[in-house]
Amino acid sequence: MSSPVHPSSLVDPATHSPALLELLEEGISRELIEYVVDCVVETVDYAMGRPSSPRRGRSPSRDTEHAKFTAFVTDVLESD
């Protein structure tokens, strides 16, 4: 018997939009993770009044803290 709760949620899947459920079935690429991390870093830099530095298109080893944050996000997203 299957569970009435989607494994990525704590509520019945019938309450989610079909598009969201379809998106959950897609894999998370390295490029997507790096894009999201870059957006978060840029947003935090802006909120803290730090100068923005172009990060997109550069390797994940651009700096130690950025690489550590990317690894953390990857670990969280890939854990079950």
C-alpha positions in Angstrom: 0.0 0.0 0.0 1.4 3.4 -0.9 1.5 6.3 1.5 -0.9 9.1 1.0 1.9 11.5 1.8 4.5 12.5 -0.9 8.0 11.6 0.2 9.2 15.2 -0.3 6.4 16.6 1.8 4.4 16.2 4.9 1.0 16.6 3.2 -1.2 14.7 0.9 0.1 15.0 -2.8 -3.5 16.0 -3.9 -2.9 19.4 -2.2 0.1 20.1 -4.4 0.0 21.5 -7.9 0.8 18.9 -10.6 3.6 21.1 -11.9 5.2 21.1 -8.5 5.0 17.3 -8.2 6.5 17.0 -11.7 9.4 19.3 -10.7 10.1 17.1 -7.7 10.6 14.1 -10.0 13.4 16.0 -12.0 17.0 15.5 -11.0 18.9 18.4 -9.5 21.9 19.2 -11.7 25.2 20.6 -10.5 24.5 23.7 -12.7 21.2 24.3 -10.9 22.8 24.0 -7.5 25.6 26.4 -8.5 23.1 28.9 -9.9 20.9 28.8 -6.7 24.0 29.2 -4.5 25.2 32.1 -6.6 21.8 33.8 -6.3 21.8 33.3 -2.5 25.4 34.7 -2.2 24.5 37.7 -4.3 21.4 38.4 -2.3 23.2 38.1 1.0 26.0 40.3 -0.2 23.5 42.9 -1.3 21.6 42.7 2.0 24.9 43.2 3.9 25.9 46.1 1.8 28.9 44.3 0.3 30.0 45.0 -3.3 28.6 42.6 -5.8 31.2 40.4 -7.6 30.3 38.5 -10.7 30.4 34.8 -9.8 28.3 33.1 -12.5 30.3 31.1 -15.0 33.2 30.6 -12.7 34.4 27.4 -11.3 33.0 26.2 -7.9 36.5 26.6 -6.4 36.2 30.4 -6.8 36.8 30.8 -3.1 36.9 28.5 -0.1 33.8 29.7 1.6 31.7 29.7 -1.6 32.9 26.1 -2.3 32.1 25.0 1.3 28.6 26.5 1.0 28.1 24.8 -2.4 29.1 21.5 -0.9 26.7 22.0 2.1 23.8 22.8 -0.2 24.6 19.8 -2.4 24.7 17.5 0.6 21.4 18.8 1.9 19.7 18.5 -1.5 21.0 15.0 -2.2 20.2 13.5 1.2 17.1 11.4 1.5 
